[in-house]
């Protein structure tokens, strides 16, 4: 099996937690299923199954809290930065 590595970055992402049905609460890091979806979006074939074995996090990881009002998404976004 040949290993593949990707470096993925972005401004914001929401990896919603299934136990929080009403409010959108995100995991702090990318989930394995989301990482698999990144690989599938680059290369998808019925014969290929992607298995995520490891997710590495840089030491300079910053945790953000974003409050979004779904009804007024463009105007109702506030950003707080927590480093910890």
PDB file of N, CA, C and O in Angstrom:
ATOM      1  N   UNK A   1       0.848  -1.173   0.000  1.00  0.00           N
ATOM      2  CA  UNK A   1       0.000   0.000   0.000  1.00  0.00           C
ATOM      3  C   UNK A   1       0.896   1.240   0.000  1.00  0.00           C
ATOM      4  O   UNK A   1       1.825   1.338   0.802  1.00  0.00           O
ATOM      5  N   UNK A   2       0.622   2.169  -0.885  1.00  0.00           N
ATOM      6  CA  UNK A   2       1.412   3.387  -1.019  1.00  0.00           C
ATOM      7  C   UNK A   2       0.787   4.491  -0.163  1.00  0.00           C
ATOM      8  O   UNK A   2      -0.397   4.787  -0.329  1.00  0.00           O
ATOM      9  N   UNK A   3       1.547   5.105   0.744  1.00  0.00           N
ATOM     10  CA  UNK A   3       0.980   6.194   1.552  1.00  0.00           C
ATOM     11  C   UNK A   3       0.947   7.503   0.769  1.00  0.00           C
ATOM     12  O   UNK A   3       1.851   7.796  -0.013  1.00  0.00           O
ATOM     13  N   UNK A   4      -0.094   8.273   0.989  1.00  0.00           N
ATOM     14  CA  UNK A   4      -0.239   9.605   0.412  1.00  0.00           C
ATOM     15  C   UNK A   4      -0.385  10.600   1.547  1.00  0.00           C
ATOM     16  O   UNK A   4      -1.021  10.307   2.560  1.00  0.00           O
ATOM     17  N   UNK A   5       0.204  11.779   1.380  1.00  0.00           N
ATOM     18  CA  UNK A   5       0.123  12.829   2.392  1.00  0.00           C
ATOM     19  C   UNK A   5      -0.386  14.105   1.744  1.00  0.00           C
ATOM     20  O   UNK A   5      -0.021  14.421   0.612  1.00  0.00           O
ATOM     21  N   UNK A   6      -1.222  14.831   2.456  1.00  0.00           N
ATOM     22  CA  UNK A   6      -1.719  16.129   2.016  1.00  0.00           C
ATOM     23  C   UNK A   6      -1.575  17.122   3.145  1.00  0.00           C
ATOM     24  O   UNK A   6      -1.718  16.770   4.316  1.00  0.00           O
ATOM     25  N   UNK A   7      -1.292  18.359   2.794  1.00  0.00           N
ATOM     26  CA  UNK A   7      -1.345  19.451   3.759  1.00  0.00           C
ATOM     27  C   UNK A   7      -2.578  20.263   3.414  1.00  0.00           C
ATOM     28  O   UNK A   7      -2.665  20.843   2.331  1.00  0.00           O
ATOM     29  N   UNK A   8      -3.524  20.305   4.324  1.00  0.00           N
ATOM     30  CA  UNK A   8      -4.803  20.969   4.090  1.00  0.00           C
ATOM     31  C   UNK A   8      -4.902  22.155   5.026  1.00  0.00           C
ATOM     32  O   UNK A   8      -4.640  22.029   6.222  1.00  0.00           O
ATOM     33  N   UNK A   9      -5.280  23.306   4.491  1.00  0.00           N
ATOM     34  CA  UNK A   9      -5.470  24.485   5.330  1.00  0.00           C
ATOM     35  C   UNK A   9      -6.643  25.287   4.792  1.00  0.00           C
ATOM     36  O   UNK A   9      -7.031  25.153   3.631  1.00  0.00           O
ATOM     37  N   UNK A  10      -7.191  26.112   5.648  1.00  0.00           N
ATOM     38  CA  UNK A  10      -8.309  26.960   5.265  1.00  0.00           C
ATOM     39  C   UNK A  10      -8.624  27.927   6.379  1.00  0.00           C
ATOM     40  O   UNK A  10      -8.167  27.765   7.510  1.00  0.00           O
ATOM     41  N   UNK A  11      -9.413  28.939   6.049  1.00  0.00           N
ATOM     42  CA  UNK A  11      -9.767  29.942   7.050  1.00  0.00           C
ATOM     43  C   UNK A  11     -10.672  29.353   8.130  1.00  0.00           C
ATOM     44  O   UNK A  11     -10.380  29.458   9.321  1.00  0.00           O
ATOM     45  N   UNK A  12     -11.767  28.737   7.706  1.00  0.00           N
ATOM     46  CA  UNK A  12     -12.717  28.185   8.671  1.00  0.00           C
ATOM     47  C   UNK A  12     -13.298  26.887   8.129  1.00  0.00           C
ATOM     48  O   UNK A  12     -13.451  26.720   6.919  1.00  0.00           O
ATOM     49  N   UNK A  13     -13.614  25.987   9.020  1.00  0.00           N
ATOM     50  CA  UNK A  13     -14.291  24.747   8.657  1.00  0.00           C
ATOM     51  C   UNK A  13     -15.151  24.339   9.840  1.00  0.00           C
ATOM     52  O   UNK A  13     -14.814  24.613  10.992  1.00  0.00           O
ATOM     53  N   UNK A  14     -16.252  23.690   9.549  1.00  0.00           N
ATOM     54  CA  UNK A  14     -17.150  23.242  10.611  1.00  0.00           C
ATOM     55  C   UNK A  14     -17.322  21.732  10.493  1.00  0.00           C
ATOM     56  O   UNK A  14     -17.949  21.241   9.554  1.00  0.00           O
ATOM     57  N   UNK A  15     -16.767  21.012  11.439  1.00  0.00           N
ATOM     58  CA  UNK A  15     -16.901  19.567  11.504  1.00  0.00           C
ATOM     59  C   UNK A  15     -17.897  19.281  12.623  1.00  0.00           C
ATOM     60  O   UNK A  15     -17.510  19.066  13.771  1.00  0.00           O
ATOM     61  N   UNK A  16     -19.172  19.279  12.280  1.00  0.00           N
ATOM     62  CA  UNK A  16     -20.232  19.264  13.280  1.00  0.00           C
ATOM     63  C   UNK A  16     -20.237  17.978  14.091  1.00  0.00           C
ATOM     64  O   UNK A  16     -19.929  16.891  13.602  1.00  0.00           O
ATOM     65  N   UNK A  17     -20.600  18.157  15.343  1.00  0.00           N
ATOM     66  CA  UNK A  17     -20.680  17.040  16.273  1.00  0.00           C
ATOM     67  C   UNK A  17     -22.093  16.479  16.235  1.00  0.00           C
ATOM     68  O   UNK A  17     -23.048  17.248  16.339  1.00  0.00           O
ATOM     69  N   UNK A  18     -22.263  15.173  16.092  1.00  0.00           N
ATOM     70  CA  UNK A  18     -23.602  14.593  15.972  1.00  0.00           C
ATOM     71  C   UNK A  18     -24.432  14.697  17.247  1.00  0.00           C
ATOM     72  O   UNK A  18     -25.661  14.690  17.177  1.00  0.00           O
ATOM     73  N   UNK A  19     -23.791  14.792  18.405  1.00  0.00           N
ATOM     74  CA  UNK A  19     -24.561  14.872  19.648  1.00  0.00           C
ATOM     75  C   UNK A  19     -25.148  16.258  19.889  1.00  0.00           C
ATOM     76  O   UNK A  19     -26.002  16.416  20.761  1.00  0.00           O
ATOM     77  N   UNK A  20     -24.710  17.263  19.139  1.00  0.00           N
ATOM     78  CA  UNK A  20     -25.234  18.622  19.259  1.00  0.00           C
ATOM     79  C   UNK A  20     -26.155  18.889  18.074  1.00  0.00           C
ATOM     80  O   UNK A  20     -25.719  19.427  17.056  1.00  0.00           O
ATOM     81  N   UNK A  21     -27.402  18.523  18.202  1.00  0.00           N
ATOM     82  CA  UNK A  21     -28.338  18.611  17.084  1.00  0.00           C
ATOM     83  C   UNK A  21     -28.802  20.037  16.813  1.00  0.00           C
ATOM     84  O   UNK A  21     -28.913  20.431  15.652  1.00  0.00           O
ATOM     85  N   UNK A  22     -29.075  20.816  17.850  1.00  0.00           N
ATOM     86  CA  UNK A  22     -29.674  22.135  17.670  1.00  0.00           C
ATOM     87  C   UNK A  22     -28.626  23.173  17.288  1.00  0.00           C
ATOM     88  O   UNK A  22     -28.793  23.893  16.304  1.00  0.00           O
ATOM     89  N   UNK A  23     -27.561  23.250  18.053  1.00  0.00           N
ATOM     90  CA  UNK A  23     -26.516  24.234  17.786  1.00  0.00           C
ATOM     91  C   UNK A  23     -25.370  23.570  17.035  1.00  0.00           C
ATOM     92  O   UNK A  23     -25.036  22.412  17.283  1.00  0.00           O
ATOM     93  N   UNK A  24     -24.782  24.313  16.125  1.00  0.00           N
ATOM     94  CA  UNK A  24     -23.636  23.781  15.392  1.00  0.00           C
ATOM     95  C   UNK A  24     -22.381  23.927  16.243  1.00  0.00           C
ATOM     96  O   UNK A  24     -21.865  25.029  16.427  1.00  0.00           O
ATOM     97  N   UNK A  25     -21.911  22.825  16.746  1.00  0.00           N
ATOM     98  CA  UNK A  25     -20.674  22.790  17.518  1.00  0.00           C
ATOM     99  C   UNK A  25     -19.700  21.924  16.736  1.00  0.00           C
ATOM    100  O   UNK A  25     -20.026  20.803  16.347  1.00  0.00           O
ATOM    101  N   UNK A  26     -18.511  22.447  16.511  1.00  0.00           N
ATOM    102  CA  UNK A  26     -17.537  21.767  15.674  1.00  0.00           C
ATOM    103  C   UNK A  26     -16.468  21.090  16.519  1.00  0.00           C
ATOM    104  O   UNK A  26     -16.115  21.559  17.601  1.00  0.00           O
ATOM    105  N   UNK A  27     -15.961  19.974  16.000  1.00  0.00           N
ATOM    106  CA  UNK A  27     -14.757  19.403  16.582  1.00  0.00           C
ATOM    107  C   UNK A  27     -13.622  20.394  16.374  1.00  0.00           C
ATOM    108  O   UNK A  27     -13.674  21.200  15.445  1.00  0.00           O
ATOM    109  N   UNK A  28     -12.613  20.353  17.205  1.00  0.00           N
ATOM    110  CA  UNK A  28     -11.489  21.280  17.092  1.00  0.00           C
ATOM    111  C   UNK A  28     -10.635  21.007  15.856  1.00  0.00           C
ATOM    112  O   UNK A  28     -10.033  21.928  15.305  1.00  0.00           O
ATOM    113  N   UNK A  29     -10.577  19.762  15.422  1.00  0.00           N
ATOM    114  CA  UNK A  29      -9.715  19.359  14.309  1.00  0.00           C
ATOM    115  C   UNK A  29     -10.533  18.653  13.241  1.00  0.00           C
ATOM    116  O   UNK A  29     -11.690  18.291  13.458  1.00  0.00           O
ATOM    117  N   UNK A  30      -9.913  18.467  12.091  1.00  0.00           N
ATOM    118  CA  UNK A  30     -10.566  17.737  11.015  1.00  0.00           C
ATOM    119  C   UNK A  30     -10.823  16.299  11.462  1.00  0.00           C
ATOM    120  O   UNK A  30      -9.987  15.685  12.124  1.00  0.00           O
ATOM    121  N   UNK A  31     -11.973  15.780  11.097  1.00  0.00           N
ATOM    122  CA  UNK A  31     -12.318  14.408  11.444  1.00  0.00           C
ATOM    123  C   UNK A  31     -11.767  13.457  10.386  1.00  0.00           C
ATOM    124  O   UNK A  31     -11.515  13.879   9.257  1.00  0.00           O
ATOM    125  N   UNK A  32     -11.576  12.194  10.723  1.00  0.00           N
ATOM    126  CA  UNK A  32     -11.093  11.245   9.712  1.00  0.00           C
ATOM    127  C   UNK A  32     -12.015  11.140   8.497  1.00  0.00           C
ATOM    128  O   UNK A  32     -11.533  10.992   7.373  1.00  0.00           O
ATOM    129  N   UNK A  33     -13.323  11.212   8.702  1.00  0.00           N
ATOM    130  CA  UNK A  33     -14.232  11.135   7.553  1.00  0.00           C
ATOM    131  C   UNK A  33     -14.112  12.369   6.666  1.00  0.00           C
ATOM    132  O   UNK A  33     -14.247  12.258   5.447  1.00  0.00           O
ATOM    133  N   UNK A  34     -13.861  13.538   7.244  1.00  0.00           N
ATOM    134  CA  UNK A  34     -13.650  14.742   6.439  1.00  0.00           C
ATOM    135  C   UNK A  34     -12.321  14.667   5.699  1.00  0.00           C
ATOM    136  O   UNK A  34     -12.228  15.106   4.553  1.00  0.00           O
ATOM    137  N   UNK A  35     -11.300  14.119   6.335  1.00  0.00           N
ATOM    138  CA  UNK A  35     -10.010  13.946   5.659  1.00  0.00           C
ATOM    139  C   UNK A  35     -10.147  12.970   4.495  1.00  0.00           C
ATOM    140  O   UNK A  35      -9.557  13.178   3.435  1.00  0.00           O
ATOM    141  N   UNK A  36     -10.916  11.917   4.690  1.00  0.00           N
ATOM    142  CA  UNK A  36     -11.166  10.967   3.606  1.00  0.00           C
ATOM    143  C   UNK A  36     -11.909  11.643   2.456  1.00  0.00           C
ATOM    144  O   UNK A  36     -11.632  11.366   1.289  1.00  0.00           O
ATOM    145  N   UNK A  37     -12.853  12.529   2.779  1.00  0.00           N
ATOM    146  CA  UNK A  37     -13.597  13.253   1.743  1.00  0.00           C
ATOM    147  C   UNK A  37     -12.691  14.193   0.952  1.00  0.00           C
ATOM    148  O   UNK A  37     -12.919  14.412  -0.238  1.00  0.00           O
ATOM    149  N   UNK A  38     -11.667  14.750   1.595  1.00  0.00           N
ATOM    150  CA  UNK A  38     -10.701  15.592   0.879  1.00  0.00           C
ATOM    151  C   UNK A  38      -9.975  14.755  -0.171  1.00  0.00           C
ATOM    152  O   UNK A  38      -9.827  15.185  -1.315  1.00  0.00           O
ATOM    153  N   UNK A  39      -9.524  13.570   0.210  1.00  0.00           N
ATOM    154  CA  UNK A  39      -8.860  12.689  -0.756  1.00  0.00           C
ATOM    155  C   UNK A  39      -9.820  12.273  -1.868  1.00  0.00           C
ATOM    156  O   UNK A  39      -9.437  12.244  -3.038  1.00  0.00           O
ATOM    157  N   UNK A  40     -11.068  11.950  -1.510  1.00  0.00           N
ATOM    158  CA  UNK A  40     -12.037  11.537  -2.524  1.00  0.00           C
ATOM    159  C   UNK A  40     -12.374  12.665  -3.484  1.00  0.00           C
ATOM    160  O   UNK A  40     -12.669  12.412  -4.652  1.00  0.00           O
ATOM    161  N   UNK A  41     -12.333  13.914  -3.007  1.00  0.00           N
ATOM    162  CA  UNK A  41     -12.615  15.033  -3.906  1.00  0.00           C
ATOM    163  C   UNK A  41     -11.490  15.241  -4.915  1.00  0.00           C
ATOM    164  O   UNK A  41     -11.717  15.797  -5.989  1.00  0.00           O
ATOM    165  N   UNK A  42     -10.285  14.801  -4.580  1.00  0.00           N
ATOM    166  CA  UNK A  42      -9.156  14.899  -5.504  1.00  0.00           C
ATOM    167  C   UNK A  42      -9.152  13.715  -6.468  1.00  0.00           C
ATOM    168  O   UNK A  42      -8.987  13.899  -7.674  1.00  0.00           O
ATOM    169  N   UNK A  43      -9.330  12.524  -5.955  1.00  0.00           N
ATOM    170  CA  UNK A  43      -9.326  11.324  -6.794  1.00  0.00           C
ATOM    171  C   UNK A  43     -10.364  10.347  -6.268  1.00  0.00           C
ATOM    172  O   UNK A  43     -10.222   9.794  -5.178  1.00  0.00           O
ATOM    173  N   UNK A  44     -11.407  10.144  -7.059  1.00  0.00           N
ATOM    174  CA  UNK A  44     -12.430   9.174  -6.687  1.00  0.00           C
ATOM    175  C   UNK A  44     -12.572   8.163  -7.805  1.00  0.00           C
ATOM    176  O   UNK A  44     -12.766   8.519  -8.967  1.00  0.00           O
ATOM    177  N   UNK A  45     -12.473   6.912  -7.440  1.00  0.00           N
ATOM    178  CA  UNK A  45     -12.745   5.801  -8.345  1.00  0.00           C
ATOM    179  C   UNK A  45     -13.417   4.722  -7.511  1.00  0.00           C
ATOM    180  O   UNK A  45     -13.116   4.576  -6.326  1.00  0.00           O
ATOM    181  N   UNK A  46     -14.325   3.963  -8.118  1.00  0.00           N
ATOM    182  CA  UNK A  46     -14.993   2.906  -7.338  1.00  0.00           C
ATOM    183  C   UNK A  46     -14.030   1.875  -6.753  1.00  0.00           C
ATOM    184  O   UNK A  46     -14.322   1.269  -5.721  1.00  0.00           O
ATOM    185  N   UNK A  47     -12.898   1.673  -7.399  1.00  0.00           N
ATOM    186  CA  UNK A  47     -11.955   0.655  -6.930  1.00  0.00           C
ATOM    187  C   UNK A  47     -11.043   1.147  -5.812  1.00  0.00           C
ATOM    188  O   UNK A  47     -10.326   0.345  -5.213  1.00  0.00           O
ATOM    189  N   UNK A  48     -11.053   2.445  -5.518  1.00  0.00           N
ATOM    190  CA  UNK A  48     -10.145   3.005  -4.511  1.00  0.00           C
ATOM    191  C   UNK A  48     -10.907   3.293  -3.226  1.00  0.00           C
ATOM    192  O   UNK A  48     -11.956   3.936  -3.250  1.00  0.00           O
ATOM    193  N   UNK A  49     -10.379   2.818  -2.112  1.00  0.00           N
ATOM    194  CA  UNK A  49     -10.914   3.134  -0.788  1.00  0.00           C
ATOM    195  C   UNK A  49      -9.815   3.824  -0.008  1.00  0.00           C
ATOM    196  O   UNK A  49      -8.727   3.270   0.151  1.00  0.00           O
ATOM    197  N   UNK A  50     -10.080   5.026   0.481  1.00  0.00           N
ATOM    198  CA  UNK A  50      -9.085   5.781   1.246  1.00  0.00           C
ATOM    199  C   UNK A  50      -9.222   5.436   2.723  1.00  0.00           C
ATOM    200  O   UNK A  50     -10.332   5.394   3.253  1.00  0.00           O
ATOM    201  N   UNK A  51      -8.098   5.188   3.388  1.00  0.00           N
ATOM    202  CA  UNK A  51      -8.066   4.912   4.826  1.00  0.00           C
ATOM    203  C   UNK A  51      -7.145   5.936   5.482  1.00  0.00           C
ATOM    204  O   UNK A  51      -5.946   5.970   5.205  1.00  0.00           O
ATOM    205  N   UNK A  52      -7.709   6.764   6.347  1.00  0.00           N
ATOM    206  CA  UNK A  52      -6.919   7.775   7.052  1.00  0.00           C
ATOM    207  C   UNK A  52      -6.269   7.098   8.252  1.00  0.00           C
ATOM    208  O   UNK A  52      -6.960   6.564   9.120  1.00  0.00           O
ATOM    209  N   UNK A  53      -4.966   7.121   8.298  1.00  0.00           N
ATOM    210  CA  UNK A  53      -4.228   6.464   9.369  1.00  0.00           C
ATOM    211  C   UNK A  53      -3.717   7.440  10.421  1.00  0.00           C
ATOM    212  O   UNK A  53      -3.551   7.073  11.584  1.00  0.00           O
ATOM    213  N   UNK A  54      -3.465   8.692  10.012  1.00  0.00           N
ATOM    214  CA  UNK A  54      -2.897   9.651  10.957  1.00  0.00           C
ATOM    215  C   UNK A  54      -3.262  11.061  10.525  1.00  0.00           C
ATOM    216  O   UNK A  54      -3.274  11.373   9.335  1.00  0.00           O
ATOM    217  N   UNK A  55      -3.561  11.914  11.505  1.00  0.00           N
ATOM    218  CA  UNK A  55      -3.781  13.343  11.291  1.00  0.00           C
ATOM    219  C   UNK A  55      -2.792  14.071  12.185  1.00  0.00           C
ATOM    220  O   UNK A  55      -2.828  13.928  13.408  1.00  0.00           O
ATOM    221  N   UNK A  56      -1.917  14.846  11.579  1.00  0.00           N
ATOM    222  CA  UNK A  56      -0.909  15.594  12.330  1.00  0.00           C
ATOM    223  C   UNK A  56      -1.353  17.039  12.473  1.00  0.00           C
ATOM    224  O   UNK A  56      -1.924  17.622  11.552  1.00  0.00           O
ATOM    225  N   UNK A  57      -1.083  17.609  13.640  1.00  0.00           N
ATOM    226  CA  UNK A  57      -1.477  18.982  13.941  1.00  0.00           C
ATOM    227  C   UNK A  57      -0.222  19.783  14.252  1.00  0.00           C
ATOM    228  O   UNK A  57       0.596  19.348  15.063  1.00  0.00           O
ATOM    229  N   UNK A  58      -0.050  20.951  13.621  1.00  0.00           N
ATOM    230  CA  UNK A  58       1.133  21.765  13.931  1.00  0.00           C
ATOM    231  C   UNK A  58       1.066  22.325  15.347  1.00  0.00           C
ATOM    232  O   UNK A  58      -0.016  22.481  15.913  1.00  0.00           O
ATOM    233  N   UNK A  59       2.215  22.620  15.904  1.00  0.00           N
ATOM    234  CA  UNK A  59       2.265  23.174  17.265  1.00  0.00           C
ATOM    235  C   UNK A  59       1.596  24.538  17.366  1.00  0.00           C
ATOM    236  O   UNK A  59       1.122  24.920  18.436  1.00  0.00           O
ATOM    237  N   UNK A  60       1.556  25.264  16.274  1.00  0.00           N
ATOM    238  CA  UNK A  60       0.969  26.609  16.295  1.00  0.00           C
ATOM    239  C   UNK A  60      -0.534  26.581  16.048  1.00  0.00           C
ATOM    240  O   UNK A  60      -1.092  27.534  15.506  1.00  0.00           O
ATOM    241  N   UNK A  61      -1.188  25.497  16.441  1.00  0.00           N
ATOM    242  CA  UNK A  61      -2.629  25.356  16.255  1.00  0.00           C
ATOM    243  C   UNK A  61      -3.369  26.397  17.084  1.00  0.00           C
ATOM    244  O   UNK A  61      -3.109  26.539  18.279  1.00  0.00           O
ATOM    245  N   UNK A  62      -4.289  27.126  16.459  1.00  0.00           N
ATOM    246  CA  UNK A  62      -5.097  28.135  17.151  1.00  0.00           C
ATOM    247  C   UNK A  62      -6.547  27.685  17.149  1.00  0.00           C
ATOM    248  O   UNK A  62      -7.049  27.188  16.141  1.00  0.00           O
ATOM    249  N   UNK A  63      -7.208  27.857  18.262  1.00  0.00           N
ATOM    250  CA  UNK A  63      -8.603  27.474  18.416  1.00  0.00           C
ATOM    251  C   UNK A  63      -9.469  28.715  18.260  1.00  0.00           C
ATOM    252  O   UNK A  63      -9.249  29.713  18.946  1.00  0.00           O
ATOM    253  N   UNK A  64     -10.446  28.664  17.369  1.00  0.00           N
ATOM    254  CA  UNK A  64     -11.336  29.791  17.131  1.00  0.00           C
ATOM    255  C   UNK A  64     -12.741  29.437  17.577  1.00  0.00           C
ATOM    256  O   UNK A  64     -13.175  28.292  17.445  1.00  0.00           O
ATOM    257  N   UNK A  65     -13.449  30.421  18.105  1.00  0.00           N
ATOM    258  CA  UNK A  65     -14.868  30.271  18.407  1.00  0.00           C
ATOM    259  C   UNK A  65     -15.627  31.238  17.512  1.00  0.00           C
ATOM    260  O   UNK A  65     -15.386  32.445  17.549  1.00  0.00           O
ATOM    261  N   UNK A  66     -16.537  30.715  16.714  1.00  0.00           N
ATOM    262  CA  UNK A  66     -17.295  31.535  15.780  1.00  0.00           C
ATOM    263  C   UNK A  66     -18.764  31.381  16.113  1.00  0.00           C
ATOM    264  O   UNK A  66     -19.271  30.265  16.227  1.00  0.00           O
ATOM    265  N   UNK A  67     -19.439  32.493  16.267  1.00  0.00           N
ATOM    266  CA  UNK A  67     -20.870  32.492  16.523  1.00  0.00           C
ATOM    267  C   UNK A  67     -21.582  32.947  15.261  1.00  0.00           C
ATOM    268  O   UNK A  67     -21.367  34.065  14.790  1.00  0.00           O
ATOM    269  N   UNK A  68     -22.424  32.090  14.715  1.00  0.00           N
ATOM    270  CA  UNK A  68     -23.106  32.397  13.459  1.00  0.00           C
ATOM    271  C   UNK A  68     -24.605  32.273  13.665  1.00  0.00           C
ATOM    272  O   UNK A  68     -25.094  31.263  14.170  1.00  0.00           O
ATOM    273  N   UNK A  69     -25.324  33.309  13.271  1.00  0.00           N
ATOM    274  CA  UNK A  69     -26.779  33.286  13.256  1.00  0.00           C
ATOM    275  C   UNK A  69     -27.190  32.814  11.868  1.00  0.00           C
ATOM    276  O   UNK A  69     -26.965  33.517  10.883  1.00  0.00           O
ATOM    277  N   UNK A  70     -27.793  31.626  11.779  1.00  0.00           N
ATOM    278  CA  UNK A  70     -28.116  31.053  10.475  1.00  0.00           C
ATOM    279  C   UNK A  70     -29.075  31.916   9.663  1.00  0.00           C
ATOM    280  O   UNK A  70     -28.999  31.923   8.434  1.00  0.00           O
ATOM    281  N   UNK A  71     -29.969  32.638  10.319  1.00  0.00           N
ATOM    282  CA  UNK A  71     -30.938  33.455   9.594  1.00  0.00           C
ATOM    283  C   UNK A  71     -30.276  34.654   8.928  1.00  0.00           C
ATOM    284  O   UNK A  71     -30.713  35.085   7.861  1.00  0.00           O
ATOM    285  N   UNK A  72     -29.239  35.193   9.537  1.00  0.00           N
ATOM    286  CA  UNK A  72     -28.563  36.383   9.004  1.00  0.00           C
ATOM    287  C   UNK A  72     -27.078  36.085   8.851  1.00  0.00           C
ATOM    288  O   UNK A  72     -26.238  36.756   9.451  1.00  0.00           O
ATOM    289  N   UNK A  73     -26.765  35.098   8.063  1.00  0.00           N
ATOM    290  CA  UNK A  73     -25.384  34.628   7.965  1.00  0.00           C
ATOM    291  C   UNK A  73     -24.388  35.699   7.565  1.00  0.00           C
ATOM    292  O   UNK A  73     -23.368  35.821   8.242  1.00  0.00           O
ATOM    293  N   UNK A  74     -24.604  36.488   6.513  1.00  0.00           N
ATOM    294  CA  UNK A  74     -23.567  37.457   6.142  1.00  0.00           C
ATOM    295  C   UNK A  74     -23.315  38.522   7.201  1.00  0.00           C
ATOM    296  O   UNK A  74     -22.169  38.919   7.414  1.00  0.00           O
ATOM    297  N   UNK A  75     -24.368  38.992   7.869  1.00  0.00           N
ATOM    298  CA  UNK A  75     -24.204  40.085   8.823  1.00  0.00           C
ATOM    299  C   UNK A  75     -23.991  39.598  10.247  1.00  0.00           C
ATOM    300  O   UNK A  75     -23.543  40.379  11.087  1.00  0.00           O
ATOM    301  N   UNK A  76     -24.290  38.350  10.553  1.00  0.00           N
ATOM    302  CA  UNK A  76     -24.276  37.891  11.937  1.00  0.00           C
ATOM    303  C   UNK A  76     -23.091  37.043  12.324  1.00  0.00           C
ATOM    304  O   UNK A  76     -23.231  36.138  13.147  1.00  0.00           O
ATOM    305  N   UNK A  77     -21.935  37.302  11.763  1.00  0.00           N
ATOM    306  CA  UNK A  77     -20.758  36.502  12.079  1.00  0.00           C
ATOM    307  C   UNK A  77     -19.864  37.282  13.030  1.00  0.00           C
ATOM    308  O   UNK A  77     -19.482  38.415  12.740  1.00  0.00           O
ATOM    309  N   UNK A  78     -19.531  36.682  14.157  1.00  0.00           N
ATOM    310  CA  UNK A  78     -18.581  37.293  15.073  1.00  0.00           C
ATOM    311  C   UNK A  78     -17.438  36.316  15.281  1.00  0.00           C
ATOM    312  O   UNK A  78     -17.635  35.102  15.224  1.00  0.00           O
ATOM    313  N   UNK A  79     -16.260  36.835  15.520  1.00  0.00           N
ATOM    314  CA  UNK A  79     -15.072  35.996  15.632  1.00  0.00           C
ATOM    315  C   UNK A  79     -14.345  36.312  16.922  1.00  0.00           C
ATOM    316  O   UNK A  79     -14.077  37.472  17.234  1.00  0.00           O
ATOM    317  N   UNK A  80     -14.029  35.269  17.666  1.00  0.00           N
ATOM    318  CA  UNK A  80     -13.216  35.399  18.866  1.00  0.00           C
ATOM    319  C   UNK A  80     -12.042  34.458  18.712  1.00  0.00           C
ATOM    320  O   UNK A  80     -12.211  33.321  18.272  1.00  0.00           O
ATOM    321  N   UNK A  81     -10.867  34.912  19.064  1.00  0.00           N
ATOM    322  CA  UNK A  81      -9.693  34.053  18.954  1.00  0.00           C
ATOM    323  C   UNK A  81      -9.231  33.652  20.342  1.00  0.00           C
ATOM    324  O   UNK A  81      -9.022  34.490  21.220  1.00  0.00           O
ATOM    325  N   UNK A  82      -9.076  32.342  20.516  1.00  0.00           N
ATOM    326  CA  UNK A  82      -8.540  31.796  21.759  1.00  0.00           C
ATOM    327  C   UNK A  82      -7.303  31.001  21.406  1.00  0.00           C
ATOM    328  O   UNK A  82      -7.347  30.114  20.554  1.00  0.00           O
ATOM    329  N   UNK A  83      -6.233  31.309  22.042  1.00  0.00           N
ATOM    330  CA  UNK A  83      -5.004  30.552  21.822  1.00  0.00           C
ATOM    331  C   UNK A  83      -4.748  29.749  23.080  1.00  0.00           C
ATOM    332  O   UNK A  83      -4.712  30.305  24.178  1.00  0.00           O
ATOM    333  N   UNK A  84      -4.572  28.461  22.934  1.00  0.00           N
ATOM    334  CA  UNK A  84      -4.377  27.675  24.127  1.00  0.00           C
ATOM    335  C   UNK A  84      -3.822  26.367  23.929  1.00  0.00           C
ATOM    336  O   UNK A  84      -3.622  25.629  24.893  1.00  0.00           O
TER     337      UNK A  84
END
